[in-house]
Amino acid sequence: MLETLPELARDVSDVTYLIIGDGDGRAHLEEKARALGVADRVVFTGYVPEKEKADQYRLADVVAMPGSNRLFDHYPFRFAFLEPLACGVPVVGSCLEDSSEIDDPARVRS
């Protein structure tokens, strides 16, 4: 998402990217935002208590979590899409094939 932000900012002058939570990758993401020249458009909230998450999601026009990490793109982490949807916020994500999530191996996704 950070890599698309410079181009997106050319079309949407007031775009801001809110990153909720903390983790081992935060310093890397902060440096990446600086290197891409979008650090002023990225807000890192740090840890957000469960009772405040809905308010954070409702700040968004869209939640984008395309992901490419096999761990994240695997059950149960996809439930993270449900929280913003429950708050009425559209979600953009990826659809990687994962045979472990298919109940019927003969089923074909369209």
C-alpha positions in Angstrom: 0.0 0.0 0.0 2.8 2.4 0.8 4.2 2.0 -2.7 0.9 3.0 -4.3 0.5 6.1 -2.0 2.7 8.5 -4.0 0.6 7.9 -7.2 -2.6 7.9 -5.3 -1.7 11.3 -3.7 -1.4 12.8 -7.2 -5.1 12.0 -7.8 -6.4 12.3 -4.2 -4.8 15.4 -2.7 -6.1 14.7 0.9 -5.3 11.0 1.1 -4.0 9.7 4.4 -3.0 6.2 5.2 -3.8 5.0 8.7 -1.9 2.0 10.0 -3.4 0.5 13.1 -1.4 -1.6 15.5 2.2 -2.3 16.3 4.6 -5.1 15.4 8.1 -5.9 14.4 7.7 -4.4 11.0 6.7 -0.9 12.1 10.2 0.7 12.0 10.6 -0.7 8.5 7.3 0.7 7.3 8.1 4.1 8.9 11.4 4.2 7.0 9.7 3.0 3.8 7.2 5.9 4.1 10.0 8.4 4.5 11.9 6.9 1.6 8.8 7.2 -0.7 8.2 10.8 0.4 4.8 10.0 1.9 5.6 10.0 5.7 3.4 13.1 6.1 0.5 11.1 4.7 0.9 8.1 6.9 -0.3 7.9 10.5 0.9 5.0 12.7 -1.5 4.7 15.6 0.4 2.0 17.5 -1.7 -0.3 19.7 -5.4 0.4 19.7 -7.5 -1.2 22.5 -10.2 -3.5 21.3 -13.0 -1.1 22.5 -11.6 1.7 20.3 -11.1 -0.3 17.1 -14.5 0.4 15.7 -14.0 4.1 16.0 -10.7 3.8 14.2 -12.3 1.8 11.4 -15.1 4.4 11.0 -12.5 7.1 10.2 -11.7 5.3 7.0 -13.3 5.6 3.5 -11.9 2.2 2.7 -9.7 -0.5 4.4 -7.1 -2.0 2.1 -5.2 -5.1 3.1 -4.0 -6.7 0.0 -1.4 -8.8 1.7 1.2 -11.1 0.2 2.3 -12.8 3.3 1.2 -16.5 3.2 0.7 -16.4 7.0 -1.6 -13.4 6.9 -3.5 -14.6 3.9 -4.4 -17.8 5.7 -7.2 -18.6 8.1 -7.8 -17.2 10.8 -6.2 -13.9 9.9 -8.7 -13.2 7.2 -11.2 -12.5 9.9 -9.5 -9.1 10.1 -11.6 -8.2 7.0 -14.8 -8.6 9.0 -14.1 -5.9 11.6 -14.1 -3.0 9.2 -17.0 -4.5 7.2 -19.0 -4.7 10.4 -18.4 -1.0 10.8 -19.8 -0.3 7.3 -16.3 0.3 5.8 -15.6 -1.2 2.4 -12.6 -3.6 2.3 -10.1 -4.2 -0.5 -8.0 -7.4 -0.1 -6.3 -10.2 -2.0 -7.7 -13.6 -3.0 -4.9 -16.1 -2.9 -5.8 -19.7 -3.4 -5.4 -21.7 -0.2 -6.6 -25.3 -0.5 -6.8 -25.6 3.3 -9.8 -23.2 3.3 -11.8 -25.2 0.8 -14.3 -27.6 2.4 -14.8 -29.6 -0.8 -11.6 -30.2 -2.7 -13.7 -30.7 -5.9 -15.2 -27.2 -5.6 -13.8 -24.7 -8.1 -13.7 -21.0 -7.4 -15.0 -18.7 -10.1 
